């Protein structure tokens, strides 16, 4: 089989991109810029991913466009206070979030308290209503393949719509090795579940690694927006370049 060109990979990655701004200094102007850049001359990204306080603004700026608004809860620490995280989720959904990225209580899980992690995922799943639930395993902190697999299995069992690698806030974020373990769990999970690789994805080569891994594990065409995402803030420019667009002139006015 002939390898896909960079342009072909970039087109697939762009459609699956969760364009993200979870920086500490994020403000309303940054969100307006993010939402404008989510609409490109080569197609829209799948979603923007923002802090909960910016969900309503993002929804307003995107208007009728088919770009989802995703937000994060229990982020980035992965705590254990279920009631607080449920309230955060309910508010985000009320503000217009169509996708909720929940940090698993990964420390509790690693300590053998799987019940704590399971209760969190189940409660937030119920609070999501019709919004997608992506469960962040924080694989760089779990480290061991067996532990990552068990966390993935738990998230699937408790109703996750997607498994997500990382918050992007720890030393080790997405890796193909962790994504491979998660795809194995998805393949045997008994129902449709997607994968989101996030953290450290900065180039077309990075995107290619995850797309080709998904093709290998799940079959050609599985890595589509409904089942596959790349969470990144800086990869949009390289993707547009590979598609023949000058990222410095991209404003979103199309």
Secondary structure, DSSP 8 states (H G I E B T S, - for coil): -----HHHHHHHHHHTEEEEE--TT--HHHHHHHHHHTEETTEE-SEEEE-GGGHHHHHHHHTTSS-EEEEEESTTT----HHHHHHHHHHHHHHT-SEEEEE--HHHHHTT-HHHHHHHHHHHHHHTTTSEEEEE--HHHH-SHHHHHHHHHHHHHTT-SEEE---S-SSS---HHHHHHHHHHHHTSSS--EEEEESS--SHHHHHHHHHHHHHHH-TT--STTTEEEEESSHHHHHHHHTT--GGG--S--
